[in-house]
Amino acid sequence: RAVAEYGVSSDKVESKIHHRDKIRAEHYNKCTFQKWGEAKNYDLCLNSDGIGIEKSIALILKAAE
């Protein structure tokens, strides 16, 4: 998805995603005093890779109701 939507080259996509996730995790950990990625810290967790974007959207909307 990063290649198609954001134009990241396919040979560098894995390292770029890893780098961006590291930055996000550091920011999250610092600002929330919780650990990035632990499901207990989130109200809703979905594996959009497994169920797809459209189904993820539908589930988020249903949960928001």
SVG drawing of the C-alpha trace seen along z (x, -y; Angstrom):
<svg xmlns="http://www.w3.org/2000/svg" viewBox="-25 -14 41 25">
<polyline fill="none" stroke="black" stroke-width="0.4" points="0.0,0.0 2.9,-2.4 4.2,-1.9 0.9,-2.5 -0.5,-5.3 2.7,-7.2 5.1,-6.5 7.7,-4.8 10.1,-2.8 9.5,1.0 13.2,1.7 13.1,-0.8 9.5,-0.4 10.3,1.9 13.1,-0.3 11.0,-3.5 8.0,-1.9 10.2,-0.6 11.8,-4.1 8.4,-5.9 7.0,-3.3 10.0,-3.9 9.4,-7.7 5.7,-7.1 6.4,-4.7 8.9,-7.1 6.4,-10.0 3.6,-7.8 5.6,-6.4 6.9,-9.8 3.5,-11.6 1.3,-8.9 3.6,-7.1 2.3,-3.9 3.9,-1.4 3.2,-1.7 1.6,1.4 0.0,2.8 -3.7,3.5 -4.8,2.7 -3.8,-0.9 -6.3,-1.3 -10.1,-1.4 -10.3,0.4 -7.7,2.4 -8.1,3.8 -5.8,5.7 -6.6,3.8 -4.1,5.9 -6.2,9.0 -9.7,7.6 -9.1,4.8 -9.6,1.0 -13.3,1.0 -14.2,3.6 -12.1,1.7 -13.9,-1.5 -17.3,0.2 -16.2,1.7 -15.0,-1.7 -18.2,-3.4 -20.2,-0.6 -18.2,-0.9 -18.6,-4.6 -22.4,-4.2"/>
</svg>
